[in-house]
Structures are given as structure tokens and as C-alpha cells.
Amino acid sequence: MSKLLPITIASIILAALSHFLSPKSSQTGAYLRKERIVWIVLVGTMVCFAGLRIHYNDTDTYVYAYNAISTDWNRIFFVQWQLGENPGFHVLNNLLAFLGFSAQSFLMFYSTVTVGIYLWFIRKYTNNLWLSVFLFLTLGSYTFTMAAIKQCVAVAFCLVGVDRAINRRWCSFVLWVLLGALFHPYALMYLLVPFLFFRPWSSKTYVLLLVFAAAGLLLQPLMNTVINVTTMLGEEYNATSFSGEGVNPFRLMVTLVPLFLSFITKYVIWQKHDRTQNLILNLSMLNGTIMFVALFGTANYFARLANYFLIFQTISIPWLFDQFERKSKILITTLAVICYFLFFYYSNAINQPFDNYYYGISLLKYLKSLI
């Protein structure tokens, strides 16, 4: 993990510095204003590390497909416009190729869009900058941006849509979600957002949990229905695609943390009824409930589907910690940092060693290639 650890430590230090330089209320401890300069350095650092990779997970496949694109702009007229064909992704890639973007600049461009928007959303809605960035790194949201470009850029556009929904700009919300769906059709799941502003642990929460519990337990009997739904979205799957080893139970437990913490603190949450936090917390629970379904189906498919909502845990967990009394909060935060780092170590050093898959170039070499 020697390749990932330096960027992780540097990012956490920068986030902590931005946190401490941000003026806060002496009474509530809430941010009065969030520092910008150090945060911009943080964003640039994380964007560059991801954008300078030449190999990691699906990167080779994306690069191969991009290099095969003809620079003839007329090819845009042959793009397949079915959602399952990811037309937005292909149109944008054709434009990048036409403009002369190299394969490395292609990766840097998408890294800038995805990581940039992810960190913009975190900065805007978190109540703890350093802890949210720590979770962004240790939960795997950051490394996922280097593995699934189409899915992550779709989520990034949907995050802009969520911001618009929070501000009740519904037309803009729908347009951003539809834009995301042009890059990956499962972005349409974000159309659930208007129905998720309800108070956590109301009757609607129990309905949500029952629906996904039933989906997991009945996954195999309902396999034909699942396949038909994915086919309607333009994806070609069969029963074999959804078969195989389920998600690691340890990983499932990690994603269920917001659900358990919110249950413990539900009476405090009810007193601090907040529309924005309701939505973010419910989306965090959605991440955990979809991961529960992955316990009964192939981990590769359902875990990636759950990752569409993983980013919300980076915001909801620090907020949930604030619902405890000061001494309890310090203890819980300390334990959480230790546990999440152990999960991070297990994921990137033991389960799938990051160093075996990631190779990158230096920033200097990339800048020379531009010249």
C-alpha cells in the first residue's frame, strides 16, 4: 500500500488544515465559513494522483477504447442513443479525441470532473471537513473513481442534481439526473431522491428496509424480473451475471454503520429535524440496503450498484457523531478512525493489494507530454 498511503496521508493533512483554518461558531462549533485555498490544493492533489494513473482496475479497458476512437468528427453520427450504450460518454469521448486529448489527458479530464464534483459536494454539505475526507478515502469512494469512470461521472452529475433537489429546483434536478443517465443508465435510481426527504426511522424507513430485505431474500426467485428490468435499461445480463459469491459480510457491516448509528440517535435526530440531513442520511441507508442485496447475489454487480450512494456516508457519519455528547463523541470518533483505517488497510493491502494494480506517471512527465 506504499503507493496509496502517501496520497492518503497528504490529503487528510490538507483536509485537517482546511478544517482548522475555517472559522467556527464559539457556541455550536458549526462552520461560519469554510476555508478555500488549502481545499483547492487538496482537490488538485487528489485529482492529479487519479489522473496520472496508467493502470488500475478497468483503466486499461477505458484507455484501449479511447485510443480506438477515430478523430473524424463524423463518427458522432454513428453513436447508439440507447441508454445502455452510454451515449453521453461516447459523444464526450469523441469530442475529446477530436480536440486532440491524449489518453492521459482523457483520464485527467474525467478525474477532474468526478473527484472535483465529489469534493465540492462534500465541502458544501459536511459539518467536518477532515473526517469526511478521511471517510472518502477509507471507505473506497476515492479509489472507485479510478476503477469505474462511467459510473462515477454519472454519480458526479447526479450529485449536482441532488444539490438542486435540496434547493427545490426540480427541473434542474431532473435534467442533471438524465445527463448522468446518458453516461450510465443506473443514474436513474437518483429519481428516488424526491421521495427520500422523509424523517429517518419514520414508518417509511421500515418500508424501505423491508423492501430491500425482501429483495435480497427473494433475489433468486425473482431473477427473471431483475433481468427484464436491466434489459429495459439497455444492459445485457443473464442469470449467470447475477450469480456467484456474495459481498464480504465485513464490507456489508461497514456500509450499515449509518443505519445503526441513526437508530441509536433517532430521538435526537427527530428533535433536529433537518430536510437536507434527512435526505443525505436516507441515501446513506440506501447504500447499505443495496449492499445487503449483494449478500445474496454477485458482489461485483450489486456492490457497484451500492457505490452509487456511498459518497453520502462521508457526510452522514460525521453528522451522526455530532448527535452524541462531547465525551462520547470523542470516544466514538477515535474508535471510528481506527476501525475505518483497519478496513482501508484490509481492502487495499490484504484483500486486493493496491500496489499490485496501480501504476502511474509523474506530474512532470505528464506536463512534458503536453508540450
PyMOL commands that set and color helices and strands:
alter all, ss='L'
color gray80, all
select helices_A, chain A and resi 4-21+37-51+59-67+73-78+83-85+87-98+103-125+129-138+141-144+149-166+170-181+185-195+203-217+223-232+239-242+249-255+257-264+266-271+275-293+299-321+326-351+354-356+363-370
alter helices_A, ss='H'
color red, helices_A
select strands_A, chain A and resi 53-55+359-360
alter strands_A, ss='S'
color yellow, strands_A
deselect
rebuild
show_as cartoon
